[in-house]
């Protein structure tokens, strides 16, 4: 603790203990507790409380109050727990007889204040902070504290109940960890007293007739096994599991038990424990039993969790996958007849056998209330599995794709099954957006898999049906576009490998026809999604000449350009991005666009610059600056002289923009331009240049290019931007430029610079930059002797101005002063005031 804080602390403690003072808000008190946590974390000695007696006086004063406010009492309980977290300070507080009055039988847990949930929560948090050494553990057991924690497990406040459960986990693990130096017995009757109490409580709760007690015990066990992954926990977690395994098994067999939904999470956390690394043992048999007896909704999370485990036995993995795929299998069997639109589907069905009763899945899918929920959960699990890089079981991707296509056809009414089950499921799923979106997500993920090529024709028929249907909602349409773009990538790779471009070309033509229609939709969300899809399609197919020809022969280019003037700003922004990508395969392509087309470089650049200058919304302007930067990165802006003029025009527009993200985008453009120009000139130091600079060195030429482009005025002005990210980025660029022009050892001497003709201006610039965002009317036109377009002056500025100091200032947190402990204590004193001040104010 600093001397300044030590001086302020007694006044703060006195104010907190004074009932006449107005209460502080909870945020301020929590910050104060955070400060004490940081102090005690690094210093376990007793000096903190011995050198600051005001802390124990605060605890004593609050305890002496007849009716302390819940917030101050809660603060006091937590503070006492934090201070007692080290054994030395614990003993000191015990000598002062404070801990028993706070956490023992004589404390607030028997009084009226206990009715407030915040006080109960603070008591639990205080005990949790305190129990990090043996004396605190013994105190908790001897003072009846364990019974209080057991009771609080069922507290009506979820926050209190959760904190109590976490405390029990901590007490059990800490009490057993402290015994690791001894040979820990494999019988829990030889465990420490605290641990025995918790285990006995768990066993009694599991055998209780009260459903709530059983639920609390299962949640506690789940948290306990979920936090014990290390090998040091292996011995006692195995003992604990053997004590409860029979009872857990009985819960699985008793189908009426309400605890069943919690069993999946418990078994999954136990499976992750190091105890069960082997593939033998009764535990995995119990897991198999759970997969059989839990409902599909309950077993789903357990199944997907098991499939993610490295050490799960293979037969259990296969069983888990079977559980996940049962609803998809039921969907295929419900279709039950060859589909005319998909003649290669083959026989229905996905699984050879089921784990649990197929009738249960059929019943859930037949019910309107459970059908969509079960399918959405199943599809979400399958999407997770498909995202894994290493799945230790093979997914039947072809059959899975068939079932997804069937679901999608059920949802849009394009499939009319003849079986009673199929008809029921179809009615349940018709126009169900939740299921459609989930199925399309899995469909997109499946595009990464192989062996689905035989279904591509039928798959695109389904996707095109969704893209064409007027009944497809905007959100489902967006998902359909995303899935279509993923499968177009798959199709491109396939056509490249086996020369099936004719099929690909037909699909592309069909997609572009639908896209033209969607770009004219009255719904702005549809227009926006269509533009995003177009951009994605250009990204993945820009190298295909056949795609380029299909695009040029369609109306897509014209319609996209028209949307630059859309009334909705989101659409205009998406149109800008799409136009920028389209330009890469039209205006900037090596091949010339169609003769006479208005879609040429000059027209597009002019339109985007107009949007950057005049659009009233920020989104389109941000999109323009991002597009310009992308063009620059890809070398689309022509030779250096043209690029210089282009960048200069953009900078002059961007520096006046009111949107800080646009200005930040302008700095990114400048950074790319600088790095590319440095590379160009360093690669060709003797390349022919204009007559004005024929005698210049590459360094001077660089400076002249940057000055002509008006980079320096923009960069130095951005250092004083009122939005910190802009200043930080500008400083990064300038530091990079200085590193190029000046080796570290050759920086300019500031005193020598002041004696040069431009020295006064540079000195003024340095003073102005130190004001940061407080600087007003930053001059860009050479006022105050600073000429930002003079190479010599800018060379001096880069070498003389302390950019690293500015960099440090800009990167300081905005609350580096306000959030200091000293400032916090001062704020508290200013908020509560003093009694004398208040009395004076009365007169």
N, C-alpha and C positions, 0 to 999 in steps of 0.2 A: 504494500500500500504506500502510495506517495505521501510525502509530508503534507501537501495541500489537502489531500483527501482526509488524512488523519485529523486535520484541524476542523474540517467541515462536518465530519461524521457525528460528533456529540450533539450538535445542533439538530441534525436530521433525526437521530434516535429520540431526542427529547420531543421533537415535534410529532413523531409517529406515535409516541406513547401518550400524548396529551389529548384527552377526549374532546377538548374545546376546539381543537384544530379541525379544519375541513379535511375530509378524507381525500387521499390521493387515488387517482384512477388505477385500475388493475395493471395497465400496461407499464406504468411507471414503477409500480411495486415489483413487477416481474423483471424489469431491467435491473433493479437493485439486487434482486436475488441472483440474477445471472452474474452480476459483478462479484458477489460473494462466492458463487460457485467457482469462478475463475481464480479467485484468491486462494481458496482452500484446496483446489485441485493441485496446485504447484507447491503448496506449503503445508505439510501435515503437522507442523509444530504448534505449540500452545501459544506462541507469541501473539497471534492475531487477537485472541480474546484477552490475553493478559495485558497487552499494550493498549488495548482499546476497551476499557471497562464499561464504556457506554453500551456495548453490545449486550453484556449480561444485565446491565441496568434496564435496558429496553425490555428484555424478556421478563424481568422481575416486575417492572411497572405494568406491563400488559396483563400479567397474571393477577396483579392486585386490583385491576379494574373490576367494578361490579358487573358491568354489562358491556364488554368490549365489542366493537363493531366486527361483523364476520370477516371483513376484508383485512383488518389489522390482526385479528386472531389467526387467520389463515396465513398471513405473511409471517407472523411470529413462529408458528409451528414449522413452516418450511425453513425459516432461517435457523431455528434451533437444530433441525435435522442436518442442515448443511454444515453448521459449525461442529456438530458431533460426529462428522464423518471420519475424523481421524481419532485414534485411540487416546492421544494426549489431550485433545480438546474435550473429548467425551468425559474423561476422568475429571477434568477441571469443572465442567458443567455439573457433573454428579456431586462434586464437593460443594458446589453452590446449591445443591438440592433443587435443581431446575427441571431436569429431565423427567423425574417422576410426576411433577406437577403439570407437565405438558403432555407426556405420552403414557403415563401410568394411570392407575385407578383413580387417583385424585385429580386427574386432568379434565379437560373439557368433554371427554367422551361420555360423561354421565350427566351433563348439564343441558340447559336449554339451547346453548349455542350449537350443540350437536345436531339439532334439527336442520341446520343449514347445510346443504350438500357441499358447499365450498369449504366448510370447516372439516367435514369428514374427508373430503378429497385431500386437503392440506395435511391432515394427520397422516394419511397413507403415504403421501409424497415425502413428508418429513421422516417417517420411519424408513422408507426406502433409501433416502439419502444417508441415514445414520448407519444402517446395517452393512458396514463394510469391514467390520472387525469383530472378534469374538466377544468382547465385553458387551457390545451393543446387541449381539445375538442372544446372549444370556439374559440381558435386561428385558428384551422383548418376550422371551418365554416366561420369565419369572413374574412379570407384571401383568400377566393376563392378556397381553397384546395379541397373541395368536388367535384367541377366541374372537377378539374384535375383528380381526382380518377375515376370519372364516364367515362371520356374520355379514361383513361388508361385501362379500362375494355376491350376495343376493340383494344388494342395495337397489332401491328403485332408480337411482341415478346411474345411467350406463357408464358415465365417466368414472364414478366412484367404484362401481363393480369391476370395470376393466382394470383400474389402478390396483385394486385389491388382488386380483388374479395375477397381475404382473409382479406384485410384491411377493406373493407366495412362491412363484417361480424363482425369483431372485433369492429368497431365503433358503429354499431347498437346495438350489445349485451351490450357493455360497457355503452353506453348512457342510455339504458333502465335499466341496472343493478343499475346504480347510482341513479335511481328513486325509488328503491324498498322500501326505507324508507317512501316514500309517497304512497298515494293510487293511483296507476297507473290507469289511465282512460281506459275504454274499447273502447274508440274512439281514433284512431290514430291522430286525429287533436289536441288532448291535450298532445301529446307526446313531448319530447325535440326536439329542432329545427333540430339537426343533424339527429335524427331518422326520423322525418317528411320528410326531404330532400331525404333520402334513399328510404323510402316507396313510395314517389311520383315518384322518378326515376324508381323504379321497375314497378309501375303501368303504367307509360308512355311507358316504354320499351315493356311491354307485349302487349300493344295496337298498337305498332309501325308496320308500313308496312315493316320495315327492318327485314329480317330474322335473321341477325347477332345480332341485338339488342334484339330480342326475345330470341335467344339462350343464350346471355350473362345473361339476366335476369333470365332465368330458371336455369342456372348453379349457379348463386348467391343464388337463393332461395334454391336450393338443398344443397349447402354448409351451408347455414344458418340453415335450419331445421336439417341437419346432425350433427351440433355442439351444438344443444340445447336440450339435453336429460333431464336435471334436472327439478324438479317440479317448480323451481323458474322461469322458462321460460314459464310456461304453459299459464299464462294470456295473455301476449302480442303475443305469437306465434298463439294463437287461433284468436285473432283480425286480425293479418296479414293474416292468412289463409282465413278467411271469406271475406277479401277484394279481394282476387285473385281467389277464388274457381271457380266463374262463368267463368272467362277467361280460366282457366285451362280446365274446362269442354268443352268449345267451341273448344279448340285445339284437344281434343279427337274426337269430332264429325266431324271436318274438316279434312278429310283424306289426303288432299293435303299439310297440314301444315308441314314444315320441322322440326318443333320443337318436333314432336311426339317421336322420339328416346330418348329425354331427360326426357320425362314425367315419365317413369317408375322409374328412379332413384329418381326423386323429390317425387313421391307418396310414395315410400318406405321409404324415410327419414321422410316424414310427418307422416307415419304410426307408426314410432318408437317414435314419440313425445309423451310426457305424456298427451297431450290434449285429445288424442283419446283412452283413456284406456277403455271407455265403448264400448259396442257392438252396440249401437244405433247411429243414426246420418247420415247426408247426405254424410259424407266423405267416409264411406264404400260403399255407393251406387256408388260414383264416382270411387272407386277402382274397383268395379265390372264392371262398364262401361269400364274402361281401359283394363281389362282382355278380354272384348268382342271386343273392337275396335282396340287395338294395334295388329300389326302383331305377329305371333308366335315367331319370333326372338326377337322382342321388349318386348313382354309380358313374355318371359321366365325368365329373371332376376328378374322381379317384382314378379312372381309366387313363385320362390324358396325363395326369401326374405320373402314373406308373410308366407310361411310354417315354417319358422324358428322363427317367432314371437310368444310370449307367449299369447298375448292378442287379436290376430286376431279372429274375429267371425268364428264359425265352418263352416257356409255356404260359407264364403269367402275362407276358407282353402280348402274346397272340390272343389270349382270352380278353385282355383289356381292349385290344383293337376290335375284336368281335363285338364287344359291348357297345363301342362307339359307332360301329357300322350298322348295328341292327335297325335303327330307324331308316337308314338309306336303303338297306335291303328290303325292308317292308314297302318302301315307296316303289321300288322296281317291280316287286311281286304284285303290287296293287294295280300297276299298269296292265300287266298280264296279257297283252296282245301285241303283235308286231305293229310298229308305228309306221304309217305310210311315208311320213316325211323323213323318217330315219330307218330305212330298210335294213341297215346293217347292225341293228341293236342286238340281234340274236336272242337267246333265251333269257327270260326275266330272272331276277334274283342275283344277289351279290355274295351271300355267304352259303357255305355248305351245311353249317349247323349253327345253332344259337347257344349262347351261354345260359340265358334265363328264358323264361316262358315267352315265346313270340306273341302270345295273346296279349301280354301286358303292353307291348309296344303298339300293337294294332288297336288296342283300346284307347291308348293315349292319342294316337293319330286320328282316331275316329271321333274324338271329342273336340268340339269347336274351341273350348276353353284351354285345352292343353296341346293341341296339334302344333300351332305356331311356336309355342314356347319350347317344346321338345326339339323341333327342327332347328330353331335358332341356336339353342345351346349346342346341339350336335355339330352344326356347321361352324360355330365359333371354335369348338375344340379341334375340328379338322383343319381349320385355317391355321391354328397354332402349330399343329403337327407339321403342316406343309412348310411352315417358316423355319423349321429346325434344319440345320445344316447336316446333322448326322442323326438320322432316325434309325433305330436298331431293329426295325421290322419293316417289311415291304408293304407299302400301300397298294391295293388293287386299283391303280389310277384309272384304267379304262372303265371298269365297272362304276367307279365313283363318278367319273364324268357322265356316264349314262344316267346315273341317278340324279345328278344335278340338272341335267337337261330335262329330265322328267319332271322334277320339282318346278322348274321354270315354266314348263308347258302347262302343268296343273294350275299355276298361279295366274297365267294370262288366258286360260280357257281354251288353249289351242289343242288340248288333248282331252278326249272324252272316253275314259276307260269304261269297259263293259262290266267289270267285276263290281259287286256291291261296295267292297272296301275302297276300291279306286274311286268310285263315284262320290263316296262320303268324303274322302280326303280331298278330292278335287273341289267339292263345295266349300270345305273348310279353308282352302288355300286361295280361292279365287280373289284376285286383286289384293293379296296380302303383301304389303310393301316390306314389312320386316323380314319375311322369309325371302322375298325376291332379292333384297340388298345383301342378306347373308349368303345366299346361294351364289350371287355374282362375285362376292369377295373370294369365296373358295374357288370359283371358276377361274378368276384371275390368277390365284396362287397356283392352280394346276397347270398353267401355261408353262411353268418352269420344268414340268415333268416330261419324260419321254414316253413313247409307246402309245400316245393318244392320236396318232396321225390318221388312223382309219376313220375317226369320228369328226374330222375337221369340217367336212361338207355340211353334215347335219348340225354341228355346233354353230357355224356361221348362219345357218338358216334360223336357228333359235335367236341368236343375237340380233340379226336383221329384223326379225319379227318384233322384237322389243323396241328396236330403234324406230321402226315404222309405225308402231301402234299408237294411236292418239290417246289410248288409255294408260300408257306408261307415264307414271308420275315423274316430275322433274328430278327427284332424288334417285329414283330407280334408273332413270335415263342416264344420269351422271355415272352411276355404277356400271351401267351397260357399256358406256363409252370407255370407261377405264378397263373393263375386261376385254373389250374388242381390241383396244390398242395393244394389250399384252399378247393376245393371240395373233395379232398381225405380225408382231415381232417373231413369234414362233413360226408363222407361215412363211415369213421372209427367209428365215434360216433353212426351212424345209425346201423351199423353192430353189435356194442357192445350191443345195446339196444334191437335189435329184431332178433339176430342170422342170419343175412343175409350175412354171411361171404362168401358163395359160389359166390354170385354176385360180392362181393368186390374182391375176389381172381381172378376172370376172368378179371376184369378191371385192376387189378395190373399187371397181366401177359401181357395184351395187352400194357399197358403203358411201361413196362420194355422192351418189344420187340422194341417199337418205340425208346426208349431211347438208346438202343444199336446202332441202326442205326445212331442216331443223334450224338453220341459220336465219330463217325468215319467221321463226315462231313468234307469236305475240307475247310469250312468256319470257321474261328477261333471264331467268335462271336457265332455261333451255338454250337460249342463245349463248349464254356464258359457258355452259358445259360443252356446247358444240365447238366453240373456239378453243377451249382447253384440249378437247380431243384432237382437233386439227393440229394444234401445236405438238401434241404428243406423237401424232402420226408422222409429222414432218421430221421430228427428231429421230425416229427409228427407221424411217424409209428414205431419208434424203439422199442416200447414196444410190438409190435404185432409179435408173433412167426411165424405166417403164412407169414407175410411180409419178415421176415428174411429168411425163407426157399425159398421163391420165388426169393429173391435176390441171395442167394448162388447157386441156380440152374441155374442162368442166367450168361451171359458173362460180366455183368456190372462191377463186381469187377476187372476183368483182364483188361478191357478197361480203367477203371478209373486209375488203377495203371500205365498203359502205358502212360497216358497223363501227368504223372509226368515229362516226358522227352519231352513234347510238345515244338516246336520251339517258340511259343508265350508265353511271361512271364505271361500275365493275365490268360491264360489257365492253366499254371503250378501252379499258386497261387490258382486258383479255384479247381484244382485237389488235391492239398495238403489239402485244407479245407474239400473236399469230403472224401478223404482217412481218415482224422482224425475222421470224424463222422462215417464212415463205420467201423472203427476199434472198435468203442464202441459197435457194435452189432456183431462183428466177433472175433477179437483178444482178446478183453477185456471182452467179454460176459461170463457169467457163463458156458454156454454150449460151448463145444469145437467145433471149425470149422471143416469142412470136412477134414478127415484124408488125410495127404499128401499135403494139399493145401499150395502153397507158400505164401498165405496171412496169415502170422502169425506175432506175436508181434515183434520178433527179426528182421525179414526182413523189416517190415514197419518202425520201429524205425531207423534202419540203413539207409534206403533210405531217410527218412526225415532229419536225421542228415547230410547226405551227401549234400542234397540241402542247408541246413543251412550253410554249410562250403564252398560250391563251386559255388552255382548259382550266375551268374553275375548280375542278376536283383534283385531289392529290394523287389518286390511284393511277389515272392515265399518265400523268407526268412522271411518276416513278417508273412506270412501265417503259416510257420512252427512254429515260436515261439508262435503264438496265439494257434495253435493246441496243442503244448506241455503244455501250461498253462491250456487249457481246460482239457486235460488228467489229469493233476495234481489236478485240482479242483474236478474232479469226482473220484479221488482215484484210477486211473488206473495204477499207476506206481509201485505198489507193496509195500512190507514192507519198513520200514524206511531206512534200509541200501541200498536197491536198489534205492530208491528215491533219497537218498543223492548222490549216484554215478551218477545217471541220471542228476540231477541238476548241479552237478559239471562239467560234460562234456559240458552241454549246455552253462554254464557261460563262460567257457574257450573259446568257439567258439564265443559267442555273444560279449564279451568285445572287440574283435578285429574288429567287423563289422563296416564298414564305414557308414552304414545307421542308423541315430539316432533313427528311429522308431523301428528298430530291437533291439537296445540297450535298449530302453524304454520298449519294450516287455520283454526283459530279466529281467528287474527290477520288472516288474509285476509278472513274474514267481517266482523270489526270494521272493517277498512279500507273495505270496500264500504259498510257501514252508515254510517260517518262521512261518506264522500263523498256518499252519497245524501241523508243528513239535512241536510248543509250546503246541498246544491242545493235541497232542498225548501223550507227556511226562507228561503234567499236569494231564491228565486223568489216566495215569498208572505210578505214580511216583516210584512204587516198582517193575515194570515189569523187567524181566531178560534182561540184556544187555551184551554186549561183555565183556570179562575179563579185557580189558584195562580200562574200566570205571566202574567196579563193585562197587567201593567205592565212586563214584562221587555222588554229589547231583544232583537233576534234573537241577539246573541252570548250573552247570559245564558241565553236559552232553549236554545240549543245546549248550553251547559255543563250545564244542568239535565237535559236529555235524556241526555247522555253519562254523567252521574253516576248518574242513576236506573238506567241500563242496566248500571252497575258496570264501565264500560269502563276507567277509569283504574287501578283496582287490578290488573286483568288486564294492562294494558299496562306499568305500572311494574314489576310483579312479573316479567313476561317478560324485562325487561332483565337480570335476574339468572339467567335460565334456564341450566342446565348445557349445553344444546345451543345452540351459537352461532347457527345460522340463525334460531332463535326470537328470540333477543335482537336480532339485526340487523333482523328484520322489525318487531318492536315499536318499535325506535328509529326506523325509517323512518316508521312511522305517527305517532309522537309528534312528530317533526320536522315532518311535514306539518301536524299540528294546531297546532303552535306558529306555523308560517308563516301559518295562517289567523287565529289570535287575536292575534298580535303582528306588526306590521310590524317589519322588522329594527331600525329606529332606536328602538323603544320597549320594548326588553326591560327586565325589572325589574333594579334594582340589588341585588345579593345582600346588601349591608350593610343596606339599607333593609328588605329582606324579613325579615332576622333580627330586626328590631325589631317586626315585626307580630305579632299574636296567634298566627298559624299559622307564624311564622318558624322557631321551633326545630324544629318537625316537618319543615319543608322542608329545613332544614340537615342534619338527621339523614338524611333521604331521600337527599340528595346524597351524603353520606359512604357510605351503604349501597350506593348504585348504583355507586360507584367500586370497590367490592369485586367487582362482577360476579358470576360464578358461585360465588365463594367465600362470598358472603352466605348465611347459613343462616336458615331459618324467617322468610322475608320476610312481614311482617304485612299482612294485608288488611283488618283490622277496626278501623282507627283507632288502633292502639297507637302509642306514641312520638309522639303529638301529630299524626299525619298522618291526616286524614279524607278518604279517596279518594272519598267521595260528597258532599263539600262543594264547590260550584262555586267559591267564593272561594279556597279552599285550592288547588284544582287549577289555577285561573287563575294563581296565584302560582307554583306548581310549574312550569308550562309556561314561564313567563317567567324564572325564576331558575335552574333547573337547566341546566347546560351540556350540552345534548343533542348538540351537534356534537362535543364532546370524547368523549362516550360513543360516538358514531357512529364516530369514528376508531379508538377502542380496539377496538370490536367488529369492525371491518372489517380490522384488522391480521391478517396471516397468523399462524396459531398457532405457526409456526416462525420468526417474524421475528427472534427472539433466538437460538434454538437453531441456526439455519442460517447465522448470520453467520460470516465467515472467522475472526474471533477465537475464537468459540466452537468452531469446528472444530479449530483448532490446539490449543486448551486440551483438548479431548476426546482428541486424539491423544496429547498428553503425559500425560494422566491414564491412558490405556489402556496405553501402553508403560512408563510410569514412568521411573525413572532407575536407573542401576547402583547408586548409593549406597543408594537406597531398598530395592532388592532385597537388597543385602548385609545391611542392617540387619534386614530382615524374616526373614533366615535364622536370626537369633539371638533 
